[in-house]
Amino acid sequence: MAKLKLGPIVDDKPVKVSVELPAALHRDLAAYAEALGREQGQPIADPVKLIVPMLERFIATDRGFSKTRRASSVGSQT
């Protein structure tokens, strides 16, 4: 079985955001939730809960964004 990029889902104080997903993306999200539930041994009741950790992972591993963020924080410190 392939190792999924997403780890355990952490609860945190949420900020309400409303977004519309294309049906195909929602189906993929549900399939990912099912695969992740099997991998972790606990079902994921609501696939929408995967969106936040997926976005966090995406941002954390985007080297271009990290570089831009570092450059802008260095510029704002002077």
N, C-alpha and C positions, 0 to 999 in steps of 0.2 A: 504494500500500500504506500502511496506517495505521502510524503510529509507535507502537510499544509502549512502555509506561511502564517496563518492566524493562530494565535495562542488562546489561552483562557480569557473569557470575557469578564472584565472588572466592572463592578458597579461604581458609579460616581454620580455626583449631583448633575442632573441633565439641564440642558438648555433646549427649549422646544424649537424645532425646525420642521417645517412642512416641505416635502419634496415629492414630486411625481416621478415614478420610475417607469420606463418602458416595460411592457409585459414580459418580454424576453429576458430583460435584466432581473426582474423579480423572480422568474422561474430559475434562473441561474443562482440567484441568492438563496432561494429555497433549497436547491440541490446542494449548494455549498454548505448550508446549515446542516443538512442531513449527513453529508460526508464528515463534517467536523464533529457532529454529535457521535457518530460511529467511532471516530478516531479517539475522542476524549472519553467515551463511555458514558456520556450523559446527553440526552436529547436537547436540542435547542428549540424551545417552544415558539419563539418569534424570530424568523430570519432577519427582520428589520434591525434587530439588536446587533447584527454583524456589521452594519454600515459604519458605525463609529470606530470600532477597532480596525476595520479595513482602511478607513481614511487615515487613522493615526499611523498605521503601518506604512501606508503609501507615503505619507509626508515624512516620516522618520527615515525612510530608505531612499528618498529622492535626493541624490547628490547635488543636482543643480539647485534645488531649493535650499539645501543646507549651505551651499557656497554663497548664494545670494543673501541668505539670512545673516550669515557671519559677516559678510561685507557690509551690510546695512547696519548691523549692530556696532561694528568698528567705526563706521562713519558717524554714528549718532553719539559716540562716546567722546568725540573731540570737540 
